[in-house]
Structures are given as structure tokens and as C-alpha cells.
């Protein structure tokens, strides 16, 4: 028994400490450049979570199948279609888009501004940059737990009034 304890102690002493090279870890991360798309998605995710903080939902954003998809989640029981539609509407309002008409209050949504940078000659890339970005957004809201037919999932483009609802 004593030999086993001594062997374990020797093994643990030979293992490197957890934070032995913190500067090396930070340097390795700093050497990997984030793209403006990465930054934009992080900014959008912060926007989504700030919107949902007081309304009882959280979310994330990522590029999926050529779209910028905003995912929002609310764990509620029972999950209702009304709650799902309300979250879609609140996300649109926060983005400065009228939830009933799907039209932005300004030429483009507040979300589009999160994807604009002075380092890019946006007009040279696309003369309607912000409007094009707005056309990329899709909102997907999940209320409740899915997989047993009790959860509710809503999908809607940011621009437009259509909301597809289904139970999962």
C-alpha cells in the first residue's frame, strides 16, 4: 500500500503543473487571427443575449448553410407557440425591424451595423452591403425541450413577416 502511495506521489510530481506556461498559452491564442466575421458573430451574440437577459432567453449566432443564423433558447414548460412567436418578435424589435411587417425602421437593421467595418470598402464589395447582410439573417427560436414533441421551434427571416412554427 505504501509503495502504491509513493508511486502515485512520484507520478504526480512528474506531471507538469496546470498553468505552467500562461504566457505561452496567451501567445498561441494571440497568434491565431480572428476574422471580422468572427468578431461580428461575437458582437451579434452579445446583442442577442443582452436582449434576452430580461426576457428569459439566451442565444448564439453562427453561419450555417450560407445564412447568419440567430439561435434563441428558452427552457419553459409548457412550451407554447405564443411564447416562441413573442421571442421572434422581440428579437426583430431589438434589431430595429417591425415584427409585423418585417421591414427595418431604418434602411437596414441594427444587426447589419454589427457587420460593418471601415477597413472594408463595402461599396466596392456590394453597393447594398447592409441590405445584403440583412437578407442573410434567419432567426430560429426553441422553447422548451425538443425531442418528445413538446418543444416549439419557430423560424423566421429577419426581414419579412413569415414565421414557421412546428412542434419537435
N, C-alpha and C positions, 0 to 999 in steps of 0.2 A: 504494500500500500504506500509506504513511504517512498519507494523508488518511483512509483507512478506519479506521486505528487511532485517529486524532484524533476522528473522528466517533463511534466506539464509546465513547471515553472521555467525550465530551460527553454522549452519551445516558445513560450510566451515572451521570454526575454529576447529571443532571436527574431521575433516578428517586429517589423517597423511600426513606429507609433502612428496613430491615425492622422495627425496633422503635422507630419514631419517636414513637409515642404510646401507650406501655404503659398509662398511667393511663386513657386513653380506651377502650382495649380492655377493661380490667377493669370500668370503669364501665358499658359497654354490656352486658357479661355480667351484672353485678350488677342491672341494671335489669329483667332478664327473670326473673320469679319461677319457681322450680321448684315443682312441686306436691308434696303429701305422697305422691302415688303415685310420682312420680319419685324421691323420697327413699327410699321403701320398696323400689322396684326396685333402686336402688343398694345398699341395705343387704342385700337378698337376694342380689344378685350377689357382694358381698364374702363373704357366708356360704358360697355355693356354691364360690367359688374357694379359700377357706380350707379347706373340707372336701376339695377335690380336690387341693390342693397336694401333700400327702404320698402321695396315692393315684394320682397320674399323670393327672389330668384337670382341665380348666378348664371354665368355663361362663359363661352370661349368663342374664338374665331379662328378659322383656318381656310386655306384654299383647298377646294375639293372639286374635281372634275371641271376645272376652268371657271369656277364661281368662288366668290368670297362668301363663305357660309358662316352665319352667326348662329351659334347653338345656345339656347337658353334652357335651363332646367329648374323645375320647382317640384319638390317632393311633397305631394299633398295627397291625402286620402279623405274623401274620394276625389279622384281626378275628374274635372269637368271640362267640357268643350268651352264653356263660357270663360273659365279661367285661362285656358290656352289662348283664346282669341284676345283676351284682355292683355296678356303679356305681349302678343304680337303688336297690338295697338300701342302699348306703352313704349315698346322699342322704336316703333315708327315715329311716335311723338318726340321721343328723345333725339332722334335723328333729324328732326325738323321736317318730317313728312306727314301730311294729313292722313290719318289712319283710314278714313272712309274713302277718300278719292285716290290715295296713293301718290299724290303729287307733292313734290317738295315745296316748302314755303318760300324758298329762295330758288335761284336757278339750279342749285344742287343741294344735296343733303349735308348735314353736319358730318356724317360719316365720310363723305367724299373728301372733305378737307383733311382728314387724318391720313390720306394717301397722296397729299400734295407736298412737293418739296421744291425749293428754289434751285437746288442743284440739278434739277431736270428741266430741260426746255420742253415743258409739257405740250405747248402748241405745236412744236416740231414732231412730237410723237403722235399726238391726237388733238386736233383743234377743239374737240369737245371732251377734254380729259375728264373733268369732274362728272359730266353726264354719263360718260362711258363707264367710269368707276361705279356710279350709282346703279347702272344696269347689271353690274356683276354681283350685287348683294342679294343674298337669299337668307331668310330668317327661318329657322327650324326650332320650334319650342316643344319640349316634352314636359308634360305634367303627370306626376305620379310615376309609378314603377311600370315599365313596359314588360312584355313577355307573357302576361297572363290575360291580356285583353282588357285590363282595367286602366291602363295608361292612355293618355290622349296625346297625340302628336299633331302639331299644326305646321304647315309650310306655307310661306308666302314670299314673293319677291319684295324687296324694299319698296320699289316703285310699282304701283298697281294696287288694286283693292282685293284681288282674289286671295282667299285663304283656304287651303286644302286641309281637311280635318279627318283623322282616322284614329281608331282605337287599336292599340297594339298590346 
